[in-house]
Amino acid sequence: IAVIGIAEKGYLSIELAVETAGGHSSMPPRHTGIGILSAAIVALEANPVPGGIDGAVEIMFDHLGPELDFPIKLVMANRWLFGPILERVFAADSTLDAMQRTTTAATIFNGGVKANVLPSRVKATVNFRILPGDTIDSVHDHVKRTIDDERIKLTLLDGRNPSPISSIDSPSFKAIQQTISGYFPDAIVTPYLVVGGTDSRFYSEISQNLYRFAPFRMTGDDRKRIHGTNERIEIATLGRAVGFYTALIEKTASR
């Protein structure tokens, strides 16, 4: 499958902080700062932002569904009936679930400096990757409602809203699609929602449509190494990518 990103998620990092009196661990309060903050993180993980198969993901399935084998083809063609089942299946897999909802990931937790001292300040950072249709404001409201604890102070650290969905009917999309089909003839070409972030955001003010495509053949093991230990691609894969870009430039240069 060759996936062309027609949209990408936004992101938001929120700091959660709790301030308490601190003191000696031999006389702890019923709920320590670490306990209060831990409960908030558990609540956020147990109550993710509601999602669903919509937008760019729905467009992807419209393209991909007819290429699949029966009975999956039947399911994709009748999402009005099987949609709730698909959503539950997706929710059980982290990769698929990231395509249908704004994700919640606690990434930093700081509190305490000594085993016998209660920390007076505890804080954590939670990172959200925002699905098109959600916004920074709606995610912030979800966090406040879910935690519902005035002892926890929320601070928005940084973020950006999701991108618009680019057209699949534009000449530019079709040029990428045709180049892929010519250079990777065994690949099914489909639009796609990028669940991470790319530099395409820097072009959003000067271009109506933005597309994201990496012409690298990647296995499951290759994808696991992205931003991980020993991240790499094969030299031959890099060479094929150069050939793809050359072909795309030749196709579009005369426009």
C-alpha positions in Angstrom: 0.0 0.0 0.0 1.3 3.4 -1.0 -0.2 6.1 1.3 -0.4 9.8 0.4 -1.0 11.9 3.4 -3.9 14.4 2.7 -4.1 15.6 6.3 -2.1 15.3 9.5 -3.0 15.4 13.1 -2.3 18.4 15.3 -0.8 18.1 18.7 -1.1 19.6 22.2 1.1 19.2 25.3 -0.5 20.0 28.6 1.3 20.2 32.0 -0.6 18.9 35.0 0.7 20.2 38.3 -0.2 19.6 42.0 1.1 21.6 44.9 0.8 20.2 48.4 2.3 20.9 51.9 5.0 18.2 51.5 6.5 16.9 54.7 7.9 13.7 56.1 6.9 10.3 54.6 6.2 8.9 58.1 3.1 11.1 58.4 1.6 11.2 54.9 -1.8 12.6 54.0 -4.5 10.4 52.7 -3.7 11.4 49.2 -0.2 12.6 48.3 0.6 14.9 45.4 1.9 11.9 43.4 -1.3 10.0 44.2 -3.5 12.8 43.1 -1.6 13.3 39.9 -1.5 9.6 39.2 -5.2 9.3 39.5 -5.6 12.1 37.0 -3.4 10.3 34.5 -5.3 7.1 34.9 -8.6 8.9 34.3 -7.3 10.4 31.1 -6.0 7.0 29.8 -9.3 5.3 30.8 -11.4 8.0 29.1 -9.8 8.9 25.7 -11.2 11.6 23.5 -14.2 10.1 21.6 -13.4 9.3 18.0 -14.7 7.5 15.0 -14.0 6.6 11.3 -14.4 9.9 9.6 -12.7 12.5 7.4 -9.4 11.5 5.9 -9.6 7.9 7.3 -13.1 7.5 5.7 -11.6 8.7 2.3 -8.8 6.2 2.7 -11.2 3.3 3.3 -13.3 4.4 0.2 -10.1 3.9 -1.9 -8.7 0.8 -0.1 -11.9 -1.1 0.5 -12.5 -2.3 -3.2 -8.9 -3.7 -3.3 -9.4 -5.9 -0.2 -10.4 -9.6 -0.1 -13.8 -10.8 0.9 -15.2 -10.5 3.6 -13.3 -7.4 4.6 -14.4 -5.8 1.3 -18.0 -6.3 2.4 -17.3 -4.8 5.7 -15.7 -1.7 4.2 -18.5 -1.2 1.7 -21.1 -1.3 4.4 -19.5 0.8 7.1 -23.0 2.3 7.9 -23.7 -1.1 9.4 -20.3 -2.4 10.5 -18.9 0.9 11.6 -19.2 0.3 15.4 -17.6 -3.1 15.1 -14.7 -1.6 13.1 -14.2 1.1 15.7 -14.0 -1.5 18.5 -11.5 -3.5 16.5 -9.4 -0.4 15.9 -9.5 0.5 19.6 -7.7 -2.8 20.4 -4.7 -1.9 18.3 -2.6 1.2 19.0 -1.7 1.9 15.4 -5.3 1.6 14.1 -6.7 3.4 17.1 -4.5 6.4 16.4 -6.3 6.8 13.1 -9.7 7.2 14.6 -9.2 9.4 17.6 -7.2 12.0 19.3 -4.6 10.0 21.3 -3.5 10.6 24.9 0.1 9.9 26.0 1.6 10.7 29.3 5.2 11.3 28.5 6.9 13.1 31.4 6.3 12.6 35.2 8.3 14.5 37.8 8.0 14.4 41.6 10.1 13.6 44.6 13.8 13.8 45.3 14.2 11.5 48.3 12.5 8.3 49.6 11.4 9.8 52.9 10.3 13.2 51.8 6.8 14.1 50.4 7.3 16.3 47.3 5.5 19.7 47.6 5.2 20.0 43.8 4.5 17.2 41.3 4.0 17.6 37.6 3.4 15.6 34.5 3.2 16.3 30.8 0.5 14.7 28.6 0.8 14.8 24.8 -2.3 14.6 22.6 -2.2 14.1 18.8 -5.3 15.8 17.7 -7.6 14.2 15.1 -9.0 16.5 12.4 -12.4 17.6 13.7 -11.0 18.1 17.2 -9.2 21.3 18.3 -6.8 22.5 20.9 -9.8 24.0 22.8 -11.9 20.9 22.6 -9.1 18.7 23.9 -8.4 21.1 26.7 -12.1 21.1 27.7 -12.1 17.2 27.6 -9.1 17.1 29.9 -10.7 19.5 32.4 -14.0 17.5 32.4 -12.2 14.2 32.7 -9.9 15.1 35.6 -12.5 17.3 37.4 -10.1 18.1 40.2 -9.4 21.7 41.3 -6.2 20.7 43.0 -4.6 20.1 39.6 -3.5 23.1 37.6 -3.5 22.7 33.8 -1.0 24.7 31.7 -1.0 24.5 27.9 2.7 24.2 26.8 2.5 24.1 23.1 0.4 22.8 20.2 -1.2 23.3 16.9 -4.6 22.4 15.4 -4.9 19.6 12.8 -4.4 20.5 9.2 -7.2 20.9 6.7 -7.9 17.9 4.5 -6.4 18.4 1.0 -8.3 17.6 -2.1 -7.9 14.2 -3.8 -9.2 15.7 -7.0 -6.5 18.2 -7.6 -3.9 17.8 -10.5 -1.1 17.7 -7.9 -2.7 14.7 -6.1 -3.2 12.9 -9.4 0.4 13.6 -10.4 1.7 11.9 -7.3 -0.8 9.1 -7.7 0.3 8.5 -11.3 4.0 8.6 -10.5 3.5 6.1 -7.7 1.6 3.8 -10.0 4.4 4.0 -12.6 7.2 3.6 -10.2 5.7 1.1 -7.8 3.2 -0.8 -10.0 2.4 -3.4 -7.4 1.2 -0.8 -4.9 -2.4 0.1 -4.1 -2.4 4.0 -3.9 -4.7 5.5 -1.3 -5.1 8.8 0.6 -4.1 8.6 4.3 -4.2 10.5 7.6 -0.7 11.2 8.9 -0.8 10.5 12.6 2.5 12.2 13.3 3.7 15.7 12.3 5.6 16.9 9.3 7.1 20.1 8.0 4.2 20.6 5.6 2.7 22.9 8.2 5.2 25.6 7.1 3.6 25.7 3.7 0.0 25.9 4.8 -0.3 29.7 4.3 0.9 29.6 0.7 -0.6 26.4 -0.6 -4.2 25.2 -0.7 -3.3 21.5 -0.9 -0.5 19.8 0.9 0.5 16.2 0.3 2.9 13.9 2.3 4.5 10.9 0.7 7.6 8.9 1.5 8.7 6.7 -1.4 10.4 4.1 0.9 9.4 0.4 0.9 9.1 -0.4 4.6 8.4 -3.6 6.5 6.8 -3.8 9.9 10.2 -4.0 11.5 11.3 -0.9 9.6 8.3 1.1 10.9 9.1 0.1 14.5 12.6 1.7 14.1 11.2 5.1 13.2 12.6 7.5 15.9 13.8 4.3 17.6 17.1 2.5 18.2 19.2 2.0 15.1 16.8 4.0 12.8 17.8 3.3 9.2 16.7 2.4 5.7 18.4 0.2 3.1 20.7 2.0 0.6 18.7 0.4 -2.3 15.5 1.9 -0.8 17.1 5.3 -0.7 18.2 4.9 -4.4 14.7 4.0 -5.4 13.4 7.1 -3.6 15.7 9.3 -5.6 14.3 7.7 -8.8 10.8 8.4 -7.6 11.4 12.1 -7.0 13.2 12.4 -10.3 10.1 11.0 -12.0 7.7 13.2 -10.1 9.7 16.3 -10.9 9.8 15.4 -14.6 6.0 14.9 -14.6 5.2 18.1 -12.9 7.9 20.5 -14.1 6.1 21.4 -17.3 2.9 22.4 -15.5 
